[in-house]
Amino acid sequence: MDTLSVLPPVFRYISRMKGYAVVLLVLVASGIQAQVFQTISSPQPMWVGARIQSLGGSNPAIPYDVNAMMINPASVGNVDVMPFTASTQRVLGIIDYLFMNGSVQVESPFSFQGRFKQNVAIGWAYANAVMNKNVSTLYDSGHIQPISEYSSGFDMAYLTGSTDFYDLYGFDKLLVGVGVKGMRSFSGSVSKTGFGIDLGAIGTYGAKEYGFDRVNVGLAIHNFLSTPFFSSQNDALDPSRVESYLPIQLLVGVKADLLDDRLSLLANSSNEGIFFGAEYQIEKNMFFRGSTNFSRLNLGTGIMFEHIVGGLTDTDYGLRLDMNYTQNLYPFDMEPNILMSFSVLGESRPQTPQIINPSYELNTRDKTVRLSGVGPKEMSLSIFNNNSISRTIMTDRYGNWACPKFPLKEGVNKIAVRSYSIDQTSTSLSDPIKVISDSKPPSQSVTIYPEGTEVAIEVEAAEELVDLEGKYQDRILNFIKQDAGWITRVPMGKGFVSGAPFPSKMETVTIQSSDKSGNRTVAEPYAFFVEIETPQDKAVHYREELRVLGKASKMVRSMTLNNNPVYIDSNYEFRAPVKLDPGKNKLTLAIIAGKEKEITYQARVLRLITFPDLTGIKEKREIEFLATLGVMDGDLNGNFYPNKEVTRRYVVRMIAKIKNLRPEKVSQSLFSDVLLGDPDAGYIQAAIQNGFIFAYPDGTFKPDRQLTMAETLFLLSNAGVIDDDQVSVGDRPVSRKELAMYLAYIPRFEVKIERLVDWEKGY
């Protein structure tokens, strides 16, 4: 089968996979390539610095060292200097290796774990492996003749990117990296080129147990994706000319730090088996290293020189010299490898410190918060709160720092950090993290207003609410979030809609809320709109003035009673006087609630005219009804005198009241028995003038003459007050209460009384 025709469908299938794509890609790619192509022995594990070679050569668990970038692209992560390294060695006395690399740390525009800018380390490298003075020969006439010399080997350009994450997948720190490379193999004038992608990760865990300080676990996949080696572009069209490819290689390793980081123990896999290694810091700037797979031995040492002054600037530089000695197996035991690395650590560029925990904006009820993060190693770090220095701490040898109980101010705390070196050189201020310390329940503002037969309930707070609960009557309230707060609408009870009678008790809604910090309000009742103590609907009142007493809720903005303003005092109580007309009165209480919405309540009040001397009189109700209708009245002193006989004077007053007669002006005595000063002289004159009553032929009026029921009814009928009644009523003098009882049940007044006591009509 054509080889290249197999690859595209396979990789297209793998690209559609989801959760297992990475694992399948590695296994499938390695299997296909192993069956199709002849692999080459990649020199990539040999392109390392002397320190890395001394520690096993291909250990992917060594962080913060650019000399290991060919092993694990994640190793350059979090390097806070700009290093440059050159390494060279001769292997077996015939192959020369050269390795040069460098890195720089930058702040990327993307964020993760609360950082506004994620730190990214960029590394680059160039390496070659050359075997010179290879001889090409020609067999001629039974003899081998040398023709020419040529060189063969490999060279590679490598570019890596690495960044770090914190508290991820159980690791204190996780470095991840990716490497992109282009490799050329050459032999004389023939060369082939291929490309590949490497992946790597280093997880760091602070053990703090069994004498360990820290454990690093590393994983690297070389040539996770790669292309075959082609001798020219035409090879892509001619699969038969493809000869080799870069093989997939999986490397794993571990590094454990002990004795305050003075001792490190290492183990890793390689093409030559498992290597075990160790590194010990003899003095501050001197190291001794070694590793073995029990077949091959690596021994090395390193020395650091600090504060090397450059010739052109005043900037301090660091310098590190590393050497590794490798003892090979027989028959090359007499050709040991010696690897020398020269590293210029470059100008120190401390990274801007970061706050890792808390990662995002935090709301808390506590007065303190635990802060932690990373920064330059072993440097003084100042923590700012709202632009003022609050605490100063030190970062450890790994650049980690923590402040277990950082004090918070009530409200917004904008916390940022800045580090300072010994010479007080400072880094830039980190991006702030906002922590809101809120130990108080949310202050909620509730507005309740009518909307037809519904009541709208709005809740606003000075801070964002995460939970809002409410109950109205037996109904659970479901609030909807809106721009200004929360709102819900529920049907009002029948007794509380606009136009309903005066409510004797307020409606209440219970509301409870929680904020982001977990503070929760007490379930607080909110009353609306008013409650009227007196009067209630269908009330009977006997006085001309009535006081409406009640309480208003905080939701009420203003109030009127029969279009007259009502004053609400500081205790939300009101006392509103209103004058009542005799008979039926309708009181209208208009309330302006939230959102300027109006709701009205009404009360029907019957004002009856009564007299103090009606106590115990069975005709009391009839007398009050007739007095309220303006048919009967008492004397000027306010008493009715129910047992007093009806007189002509009293009948004149009845006729004048019913006919709405105004008293005539009297300038002299009307009759010999109606003198000028008589209190009823004006009414008598008006009644006579209108023909409702007449004087006697002898020129007297006889105002105090007692009348029988017949005489009384005759006078009232003659005045048109009642209809002519032929009922026999007797000839004895009639009392006022007897007259009231009789009049209350004659048709004309009976109908009026029925209308008077009918609460539904006649207003």
C-alpha positions in Angstrom: 0.0 0.0 0.0 1.2 3.5 -0.7 2.6 4.9 2.5 1.5 8.5 2.2 -1.9 7.5 1.2 -2.4 5.9 4.6 -1.4 8.9 6.7 -4.0 11.5 5.9 -7.1 9.4 6.7 -5.6 8.2 10.0 -4.7 11.7 11.1 -8.1 13.0 10.0 -9.7 10.4 12.1 -7.6 11.1 15.1 -8.4 14.9 14.8 -12.0 14.1 15.3 -11.4 12.3 18.6 -12.0 14.3 21.8 -11.1 13.1 25.3 -8.5 10.5 24.1 -7.0 12.4 21.2 -3.6 12.9 22.7 -3.1 9.4 23.8 -4.3 7.9 20.6 -2.3 10.2 18.5 0.9 9.2 20.3 0.2 5.5 20.0 -1.1 5.4 16.5 1.5 7.8 15.1 4.4 5.7 16.6 2.9 2.5 15.3 2.3 3.7 11.8 5.7 5.3 11.5 7.4 2.2 12.9 5.8 0.0 10.3 6.3 2.4 7.4 9.6 4.2 7.8 13.1 3.4 9.0 13.8 5.5 12.1 16.9 7.4 12.8 18.8 7.6 16.0 18.2 11.2 17.1 21.1 13.0 18.8 18.7 15.3 20.6 19.2 13.8 24.0 22.9 14.6 23.7 22.3 18.3 23.2 22.3 19.3 26.8 24.5 21.2 29.2 27.2 19.6 31.4 25.0 19.9 34.5 22.1 18.0 32.8 24.5 15.4 31.4 25.8 14.8 34.9 22.3 14.3 36.3 21.3 11.5 33.9 21.3 13.3 30.5 17.7 13.0 29.6 15.9 13.7 32.9 12.7 15.8 32.1 12.2 16.8 35.8 14.9 19.5 36.1 13.2 22.9 36.1 14.5 26.5 35.6 17.6 25.5 33.5 17.8 26.4 29.8 20.4 23.7 29.3 17.6 21.1 29.6 15.3 22.7 27.0 16.1 20.0 24.4 15.0 17.4 26.9 11.9 19.2 28.2 10.7 22.5 26.7 8.9 23.2 30.1 12.3 23.5 31.8 12.8 27.2 30.8 9.6 28.2 32.7 9.9 30.9 35.4 13.6 31.6 34.8 14.0 35.2 36.1 17.2 36.0 34.3 18.2 36.2 30.6 20.7 33.3 30.3 23.0 32.4 27.5 24.8 29.1 27.4 27.3 27.4 25.2 28.3 23.7 25.6 30.8 21.5 23.6 32.0 18.0 23.8 33.7 15.2 21.8 32.1 11.8 21.9 34.2 8.7 21.3 36.9 10.9 20.0 35.2 11.4 16.6 31.9 13.3 17.0 31.9 16.9 18.0 28.8 18.3 19.7 28.0 22.0 20.0 25.0 23.4 21.9 24.1 27.1 22.3 20.9 28.4 23.8 19.2 31.3 25.6 15.9 32.5 26.9 13.9 35.5 28.0 10.8 35.9 30.1 7.9 38.0 28.9 4.4 38.9 30.0 1.8 37.7 27.6 -1.5 39.5 27.0 -3.6 36.5 28.1 -4.6 35.7 31.7 -5.1 32.6 33.9 -5.6 32.0 37.6 -6.3 35.6 38.3 -3.2 37.0 36.6 -3.9 39.8 34.2 -0.7 38.8 32.3 0.6 35.3 32.3 4.4 34.9 32.5 5.8 33.1 29.5 9.5 32.1 29.0 10.7 32.0 25.4 13.8 29.9 24.7 15.9 29.3 21.5 18.7 27.0 20.7 21.0 25.9 18.0 22.9 22.6 18.1 24.9 20.4 15.8 26.7 17.1 15.9 29.5 16.6 13.3 31.8 13.8 12.4 34.6 15.1 10.1 37.1 13.5 7.9 34.9 10.7 6.7 36.6 9.0 3.7 34.8 8.0 0.5 36.5 5.1 -1.3 36.5 3.4 -4.6 37.2 -0.3 -5.2 39.4 -0.6 -8.4 41.4 -3.6 -9.7 41.2 -5.4 -6.4 42.3 -2.4 -4.4 40.3 0.2 -2.2 41.4 3.6 -3.2 40.5 6.8 -1.1 38.8 9.4 -3.2 37.8 12.3 -0.9 36.9 13.4 2.6 33.4 14.6 3.7 31.6 15.5 6.9 28.3 14.1 8.2 26.0 14.7 11.1 23.0 16.7 12.3 22.1 20.2 13.2 18.9 21.6 14.7 17.2 24.9 15.4 14.8 24.9 18.4 12.2 27.3 19.7 10.4 26.8 23.0 7.6 28.5 24.9 6.8 27.7 28.6 4.6 29.0 31.3 3.6 28.1 34.8 0.4 27.5 36.7 -0.3 27.2 40.4 -2.4 24.9 42.5 -3.4 22.8 39.5 -4.1 19.0 39.4 -2.7 18.6 42.9 0.7 20.3 42.1 1.9 23.5 43.9 3.3 24.6 40.5 2.9 23.1 37.1 5.2 24.1 34.2 4.1 23.3 30.7 6.0 23.9 27.5 6.1 23.2 23.8 9.1 23.1 21.5 9.2 23.5 17.7 12.2 22.3 15.8 13.7 21.9 12.5 16.4 19.2 12.0 18.8 18.6 9.1 20.8 15.4 8.6 23.7 15.7 6.1 26.3 13.5 4.7 28.7 15.2 2.3 26.6 17.1 -0.2 23.4 15.2 0.5 21.0 16.5 3.2 17.6 15.8 4.4 15.2 18.0 6.5 12.4 17.2 8.9 10.3 19.1 11.5 8.9 18.1 14.8 7.0 19.3 17.9 7.9 18.4 21.5 5.6 18.6 24.6 6.7 18.7 28.2 5.4 19.3 31.7 7.0 19.5 35.2 4.9 19.3 38.3 6.3 20.6 41.6 5.0 19.4 44.9 6.1 20.7 48.3 6.5 17.5 50.2 7.6 18.6 53.6 7.6 15.0 54.8 10.2 12.3 55.4 13.0 14.9 55.1 12.0 16.0 51.6 11.6 19.7 50.8 10.2 19.4 47.3 9.5 16.8 44.6 9.5 17.5 40.9 7.9 15.1 38.4 8.6 15.5 34.7 7.2 14.2 31.5 8.4 14.9 27.9 7.2 13.7 24.5 9.7 14.2 21.7 8.3 14.4 18.2 4.7 14.3 19.3 4.1 15.5 15.8 6.8 15.2 13.1 7.3 15.0 9.4 9.4 12.4 7.6 12.9 13.4 6.4 12.9 14.4 2.7 16.0 15.1 0.6 14.1 17.6 -1.5 10.6 19.0 -2.0 10.1 16.4 -4.7 10.2 13.6 -2.1 6.7 14.7 -0.9 5.4 13.6 -4.3 7.5 10.4 -4.4 6.9 8.4 -1.2 9.4 5.7 -2.4 12.2 8.2 -1.8 11.3 8.7 1.9 14.0 7.1 4.0 13.7 8.1 7.7 11.8 10.0 10.3 12.1 11.4 13.8 10.9 8.8 16.2 8.4 9.5 19.1 10.1 9.2 22.4 8.6 9.4 25.9 10.8 10.5 28.8 9.8 10.5 32.5 11.8 11.6 35.5 11.7 12.6 39.1 13.8 15.0 41.2 13.6 15.2 45.0 15.2 18.0 47.0 16.4 17.5 50.6 18.5 19.2 53.3 17.1 22.7 52.5 17.8 22.1 48.8 21.4 21.3 49.3 20.9 17.7 48.1 18.9 16.5 45.1 18.1 12.9 44.2 17.1 12.1 40.6 15.9 9.2 38.5 14.8 9.1 34.8 14.2 6.9 31.8 16.4 7.0 28.7 17.4 5.0 25.6 20.1 3.4 27.7 17.9 2.3 30.6 17.1 4.0 33.9 19.6 6.5 35.3 19.9 7.4 39.0 21.7 10.7 39.9 22.4 13.1 42.7 23.5 16.8 43.1 25.1 18.2 46.2 25.8 21.8 47.0 29.2 21.7 48.7 29.5 25.5 49.2 27.2 28.3 48.2 28.6 28.4 44.7 30.1 24.9 44.2 28.3 21.7 43.2 29.1 18.1 42.8 27.0 15.8 40.6 26.9 12.3 39.3 24.6 9.7 37.7 24.7 6.1 36.5 22.6 3.4 34.8 25.0 0.8 36.2 26.6 0.5 32.8 27.8 4.1 32.3 29.0 6.7 34.8 28.6 10.5 34.6 30.5 12.7 37.1 30.4 16.5 37.1 31.0 19.6 39.0 29.9 23.2 38.7 31.0 26.6 40.0 29.2 29.9 40.0 30.7 33.4 39.9 28.5 36.2 41.0 28.7 40.0 40.3 31.0 39.8 37.3 31.3 43.3 36.1 30.9 43.8 32.4 33.5 45.8 30.5 31.1 48.3 28.8 28.4 48.7 31.5 28.0 48.8 35.2 25.5 46.0 35.2 26.4 42.9 37.3 26.4 39.6 35.6 26.6 36.0 36.8 28.8 33.3 35.3 28.6 29.5 35.7 31.1 26.9 34.6 30.0 23.2 34.4 31.9 20.1 33.5 30.9 16.5 33.0 33.0 13.4 32.6 31.4 10.3 31.1 33.1 7.0 31.3 32.1 4.8 28.3 31.9 1.1 28.1 34.4 -1.2 26.5 35.7 -1.0 23.8 35.4 2.9 24.1 36.5 2.9 27.7 39.7 4.7 26.7 37.7 7.5 25.0 35.8 9.2 27.8 33.5 12.1 26.9 34.2 15.5 28.5 31.4 18.1 28.2 32.1 21.7 29.1 29.3 24.3 29.5 29.8 28.0 29.8 26.8 30.0 31.0 26.4 33.7 31.2 23.4 34.2 33.5 22.8 37.7 32.1 21.3 40.8 33.7 18.9 39.9 36.4 15.4 40.9 35.5 13.2 40.0 38.4 9.7 39.2 37.3 6.7 41.2 38.5 5.3 39.3 41.6 1.8 37.9 41.3 -1.1 37.2 43.6 -2.2 33.6 43.0 -4.6 33.1 45.9 -7.3 34.4 45.8 -7.4 33.9 42.1 -10.4 36.1 41.4 -12.4 38.8 43.0 -13.5 37.6 46.4 -16.3 38.5 48.7 -15.9 37.5 52.3 -17.4 38.1 55.8 -14.0 37.6 57.4 -11.7 40.5 58.5 -8.7 38.7 57.1 -7.8 36.8 54.0 -5.0 34.4 53.1 -2.8 35.7 50.4 -0.2 33.7 48.5 1.7 34.1 45.2 5.0 34.1 43.5 7.7 36.6 42.8 11.5 36.9 42.5 13.3 34.4 44.8 14.4 35.6 48.3 13.3 39.2 47.9 11.5 41.6 50.0 7.9 42.1 49.0 5.4 44.8 50.0 1.7 44.2 50.0 -0.4 47.3 49.1 -4.0 47.7 50.1 -5.8 50.6 48.3 -2.4 52.1 47.3 -1.0 52.1 50.9 1.6 49.6 52.1 0.0 47.2 54.6 2.5 44.4 55.0 6.1 43.4 54.1 7.2 39.8 53.7 10.0 37.8 52.1 9.7 35.3 49.2 11.4 31.9 49.7 14.1 30.3 47.7 11.5 29.2 45.2 9.9 32.6 44.8 6.8 31.6 46.8 5.3 33.9 49.4 2.2 33.7 51.7 0.5 36.0 54.2 -1.9 33.8 56.2 -3.9 36.6 57.8 -3.8 39.8 55.7 -6.1 42.4 57.4 -9.0 43.7 55.4 -10.9 47.0 55.7 -14.6 46.9 55.6 -15.6 47.5 52.0 -13.4 47.2 48.9 -9.8 46.2 49.2 -7.6 46.5 46.1 -4.6 44.4 46.9 -1.3 44.4 44.9 2.3 43.4 45.5 5.7 44.8 44.6 9.1 43.3 45.2 12.4 45.0 46.2 16.0 43.7 45.8 18.7 44.3 48.3 19.7 47.5 46.5 16.1 48.6 46.7 15.5 48.0 42.9 11.8 47.5 42.6 9.7 45.6 40.1 6.5 47.0 38.7 3.3 46.7 40.8 1.3 43.6 40.2 -2.2 43.7 38.8 -4.5 44.2 41.8 -7.0 41.6 43.1 -10.2 43.0 44.6 -11.3 41.6 47.9 -14.6 42.9 49.4 -14.8 42.5 53.1 -18.4 42.6 54.0 -19.4 41.6 57.5 -22.8 43.2 57.5 -26.1 41.9 56.0 -27.1 43.6 52.8 -29.1 46.8 53.2 -32.1 46.2 51.1 -34.6 48.8 49.9 -38.1 47.6 49.3 -40.6 49.4 47.2 -44.2 48.2 47.0 -46.8 49.8 44.8 -50.2 48.8 43.3 -50.7 47.9 39.7 -54.4 47.3 39.2 -55.4 44.2 41.0 -51.7 43.2 41.6 -49.0 44.6 43.8 -45.5 45.0 42.5 -42.6 44.4 44.9 -39.2 45.8 44.0 -36.0 45.1 46.0 -32.8 47.0 45.6 -29.6 46.8 47.5 -26.3 48.7 47.6 -24.5 45.5 46.7 -25.2 42.5 44.5 -27.5 39.9 46.0 -27.0 36.2 45.3 -30.3 35.1 46.9 -33.6 36.7 47.5 -36.6 35.0 49.2 -40.0 36.3 49.9 -43.4 35.3 51.1 -46.8 37.0 50.7 -49.7 35.5 52.5 -49.2 31.7 51.7 -47.5 32.5 48.4 -43.7 32.0 47.9 -42.4 35.0 45.9 -40.3 34.4 42.8 -38.3 37.4 42.1 -36.9 38.3 38.6 -33.6 40.1 38.3 -33.8 43.4 36.5 -31.4 46.3 35.9 -32.0 48.1 39.2 -32.7 45.1 41.4 -35.3 42.4 41.7 -39.1 42.5 41.1 -42.1 40.3 41.5 -45.9 40.8 41.1 -48.6 39.0 43.0 -52.4 39.4 43.1 -53.6 41.6 46.0 -56.2 40.3 48.4 -59.7 41.4 47.5 -59.8 43.6 50.5 -56.7 45.5 49.5 -57.3 46.5 45.9 -58.1 50.0 44.9 -61.7 50.9 45.8 -61.9 48.4 48.6 -63.2 49.4 52.1 -60.8 50.9 54.7 -58.4 48.0 55.7 -58.3 47.3 59.4 -54.9 45.7 59.1 -52.0 46.2 56.7 -50.8 43.5 54.3 -47.3 42.3 54.9 -44.6 40.7 52.7 -41.6 39.0 54.3 -38.3 39.3 52.5 -34.9 37.8 53.2 -31.7 38.3 51.1 -28.1 37.1 51.0 -25.0 38.8 49.5 -21.9 37.4 47.9 -20.1 37.3 51.2 -22.7 35.0 52.7 -24.3 37.6 54.9 -28.0 37.0 55.3 -30.7 39.4 56.5 -33.2 38.5 59.1 -36.6 37.7 57.6 -38.1 41.2 57.7 -41.8 42.0 57.3 -42.7 44.9 55.1 -46.2 46.3 55.6 -48.4 48.1 53.0 -50.2 50.3 52.6 -52.4 51.6 55.5 -54.5 50.3 58.3 -57.5 52.3 59.7 -58.3 52.1 63.3 -61.5 54.1 63.0 -63.9 54.3 61.3 -64.5 51.1 59.5 -66.8 50.7 56.5 -70.6 51.0 57.3 -69.9 52.9 60.5 -72.7 54.9 62.3 -71.6 58.2 63.8 -73.5 60.9 65.7 -71.2 63.9 65.6 -70.6 66.5 63.0 -66.8 65.9 62.9 -65.1 62.5 62.6 -61.4 61.8 63.0 -60.0 59.1 60.8 -57.2 57.4 62.8 -54.7 55.0 61.4 -51.1 54.1 60.4 -49.3 54.3 57.1 -46.4 52.1 55.9 -43.1 53.4 54.7 -44.2 52.8 51.2 -46.8 55.6 51.4 -45.5 58.9 50.0 -48.6 61.0 50.4 -52.2 60.7 51.3 -55.5 62.7 50.9 -58.9 62.3 52.6 -61.7 63.5 50.4 -59.1 65.5 48.4 -57.7 67.1 51.6 -54.0 66.5 52.4 -53.4 64.1 55.4 -50.3 64.7 57.6 -48.3 61.6 58.5 -46.2 62.0 61.6 -42.7 60.5 62.3 -44.3 57.4 63.7 -46.2 56.9 60.4 -49.5 57.6 62.2 -52.2 60.0 61.1 -55.3 61.7 62.5 -57.4 63.3 59.8 -60.6 65.2 60.7 -63.5 65.2 58.3 -66.9 66.9 58.6 -70.0 64.7 58.1 -73.3 65.7 56.7 -76.4 64.3 58.3 -77.2 61.0 56.6 -74.9 59.1 54.3 -71.2 60.1 53.8 -68.6 58.4 51.7 -64.9 58.9 52.8 -62.3 58.4 50.1 -58.7 57.9 51.2 -56.3 58.2 48.3 -52.7 57.0 48.8 -49.7 57.7 46.6 -47.3 54.7 47.0 -44.0 53.8 45.4 -43.5 54.7 41.7 -46.1 57.4 42.2 -48.9 54.8 41.9 -52.3 55.7 43.5 -54.6 53.4 45.4 -57.9 54.4 47.0 -59.9 53.0 49.9 -63.4 54.0 50.9 -65.6 53.9 53.9 -69.4 54.5 54.2 -70.4 56.4 57.3 -74.0 57.1 58.4 -74.3 60.2 60.5 -77.5 60.1 62.6 -78.9 63.1 64.5 -79.6 62.1 68.1 -80.4 63.7 71.4 -79.1 63.1 74.9 -82.6 62.4 76.4 -83.4 59.4 74.1 -81.7 56.9 76.4 -84.1 54.0 77.2 -86.7 55.2 74.7 -87.9 52.4 72.4 -88.8 55.0 69.7 -85.1 56.2 69.7 -84.2 54.8 66.2 -87.3 56.3 64.6 -86.7 59.7 66.2 -83.0 59.6 65.0 -84.0 58.6 61.5 -86.6 61.4 61.2 -84.2 63.9 62.8 -81.5 62.9 60.3 -83.9 63.3 57.4 -84.8 66.8 58.7 -88.4 65.9 59.6 -88.2 66.3 63.4 -86.0 68.3 65.7 -85.5 69.0 69.3 -85.6 72.2 71.3 -83.0 74.9 71.3 -81.2 73.4 74.3 -80.4 70.2 72.4 -82.9 67.9 74.0 -85.8 66.2 72.1 -88.2 65.7 75.1 -89.8 62.6 73.6 -92.7 62.6 76.2 -93.6 66.3 75.6 -96.9 66.9 73.8 -96.8 68.3 70.3 -97.8 72.0 70.1 -98.6 74.4 67.2 -95.1 75.9 67.8 -93.4 72.5 67.3 -95.4 71.8 64.2 -94.4 75.2 62.7 -90.7 74.3 63.3 -91.3 70.9 61.7 -92.9 72.5 58.6 -90.2 75.1 58.4 -87.4 72.5 58.6 -89.0 70.2 56.0 -89.9 73.0 53.6 -86.5 74.7 54.2 -88.2 77.9 55.2 -86.0 80.7 56.3 -87.3 82.7 59.3 -88.9 86.0 58.3 -87.6 89.2 59.9 -90.0 90.3 62.6 -89.9 94.0 63.7 -93.0 93.8 66.0 -95.1 91.4 67.9 -97.1 89.1 65.5 -99.9 88.3 67.9 -100.8 89.0 71.4 -99.4 85.6 72.3 -96.5 85.8 69.9 -94.4 88.7 71.1 -91.5 90.3 69.3 -89.0 88.3 71.4 -90.5 84.9 70.8 -87.7 82.5 69.5 -90.1 81.0 66.9 -91.6 84.3 65.7 -89.7 84.3 62.4 -90.7 80.7 61.5 -94.4 81.5 62.5 -94.3 84.5 60.2 -92.8 82.5 57.3 -95.3 79.7 57.7 -98.3 82.1 57.8 -96.9 84.0 54.7 -96.6 80.7 52.8 -100.1 79.5 53.8 -98.9 76.5 55.7 -100.7 77.5 58.9 -103.2 80.2 60.0 -104.0 82.2 63.1 -107.2 82.0 65.0 -110.1 84.3 64.3 -109.7 86.1 67.6 -106.2 87.3 66.5 -104.2 84.9 68.5 -101.9 82.1 67.3 -101.9 80.0 70.4 -98.3 78.6 69.8 -98.3 76.4 72.9 -101.7 74.8 72.3 -101.4 71.0 72.6 -102.5 69.1 69.5 -104.1 65.8 69.0 -102.7 63.3 66.4 -105.5 64.3 64.0 -104.8 68.0 64.4 -101.1 67.5 63.9 -101.6 65.3 60.8 -104.1 67.9 59.4 -101.6 70.7 59.7 -98.8 68.6 58.2 -101.1 67.5 55.4 -102.2 71.1 54.7 -98.6 72.1 54.5 -97.9 69.3 52.0 -95.5 67.5 54.4 -97.6 64.3 54.3 -100.4 62.9 52.3 -104.0 63.2 53.5 -104.5 60.3 55.9 -108.0 59.2 56.9 -106.9 56.8 59.6 -108.6 57.3 62.9 -106.0 58.4 65.4 -107.9 59.5 68.5 -108.6 62.9 70.0 -106.1 63.0 72.9 -102.9 65.2 72.8 -100.1 63.4 71.1 -96.5 63.2 72.4 -93.4 63.8 70.2 -92.3 60.2 70.4 -95.8 59.0 69.4 -95.7 61.4 66.4 -92.2 60.1 65.4 -93.4 56.5 65.6 -96.4 57.3 63.4 -94.5 59.3 60.8 -91.7 56.8 60.5 -94.1 54.3 59.0 -96.2 56.4 56.7 -95.2 55.6 53.1 -93.5 59.0 52.3 -91.0 58.8 55.2 -90.8 55.0 55.3 -89.2 55.0 51.8 -86.8 57.7 52.8 -85.7 55.8 55.9 -85.2 52.7 53.9 -82.9 54.6 51.5 -81.1 56.1 54.5 -80.2 52.7 55.9 -79.4 51.1 52.5 -75.5 51.1 52.4 -75.3 50.3 48.7 -77.3 53.2 47.3 -77.9 56.9 47.8 -74.5 58.5 48.1 
